[in-house]
Amino acid sequence: MSDLPGPVPPDLARLRRSIDNIDAALVHLLAERFKATQQVGVLKARLDLPPSDPGREAAQVARLRALAQEADLDPVFAEKFLAFIVDEVIRHHEAIAQDHAQAGTQATAQDASVGHA
């Protein structure tokens, strides 16, 4: 759908289809990334590790900025994009850690009640 007056020029339609395909790929890549980070969050919770790893995050920012420059992408934009994703990942990891802690507390309470039965 377009609000342009008249038919969409073929070159514009071709470029838009390409953008649509790239957007779809980005969504699928982000979904795969979040599946992996969910597993990281579960592992961190089991190992009692903090949800955030500032050293790793700083290294990732530097790495992404370099990749952005190589790809002729604004490194400031790339850093903001990564920060948005990392903030969301940390939020997920905090929730996973809280759920893990609550499950452990409930299991301990159940074990104690079984031992006294």
Order of alpha helices (4+ residues) and beta strands (2+ residues): alpha-alpha-alpha
